């Protein structure tokens, strides 16, 4: 049971890393921070693949936390 959970935890961690790296980055520099602030103020939304990757990231992060807590409990 412990080995299976450890393998699952590693697979979830790899998936989480992959989804974070596949997301498009924010613009860098001062102009990027101003434009990013304007998007947040006026409700700019991610579209398409970024939105899907954002949802997958949230699910994998929650799964990683739960599996890690279960592993810590069984140890």
C-alpha positions in Angstrom: 0.0 0.0 0.0 2.8 2.4 1.0 4.8 1.7 -2.2 1.7 2.1 -4.4 0.9 5.5 -2.8 4.5 6.6 -3.2 4.5 5.7 -6.9 1.1 7.6 -7.3 2.6 10.6 -5.5 5.6 10.7 -7.8 3.4 10.4 -10.9 1.1 13.2 -9.7 4.2 15.4 -9.0 5.5 14.8 -12.5 2.1 15.6 -14.0 1.9 18.8 -11.8 5.4 19.9 -13.0 4.4 19.2 -16.6 1.2 21.2 -16.5 2.8 24.2 -14.8 5.6 24.2 -17.4 3.1 23.9 -20.3 1.2 27.0 -19.2 2.0 30.3 -21.0 4.0 32.7 -18.9 3.0 36.3 -18.0 4.7 39.2 -19.8 8.0 40.2 -18.1 9.1 43.6 -17.1 7.3 46.8 -16.0 4.9 46.9 -19.0 3.9 43.3 -18.3 3.1 44.1 -14.7 1.0 47.1 -15.8 -0.9 45.1 -18.5 -1.3 42.2 -16.1 -2.8 44.5 -13.5 -5.2 45.9 -16.1 -6.3 42.4 -17.1 -7.0 41.5 -13.5 -8.9 44.7 -13.0 -11.1 44.5 -16.1 -11.6 40.7 -15.9 -9.2 39.4 -18.6 -9.6 35.7 -19.0 -7.4 32.8 -20.1 -8.6 31.0 -23.1 -8.4 27.6 -24.6 -5.5 25.4 -23.5 -4.4 27.8 -20.7 -7.8 27.5 -19.0 -7.7 23.7 -19.3 -4.2 23.5 -17.9 -5.1 25.8 -15.1 -8.0 23.4 -14.1 -5.7 20.4 -14.4 -3.1 22.1 -12.2 -5.6 22.7 -9.5 -6.8 19.1 -9.5 -3.3 17.7 -9.5 -2.2 20.1 -6.7 -5.1 19.0 -4.5 -4.5 15.3 -5.3 -0.8 15.7 -4.5 -1.6 17.3 -1.1 -4.1 14.6 -0.2 -1.8 11.7 -1.2 1.2 13.3 0.6 -0.9 13.7 3.8 -2.0 10.1 3.5 1.6 9.0 3.1 2.7 11.0 6.1 -0.1 9.4 8.1 1.0 5.9 7.2 4.6 6.5 7.8 
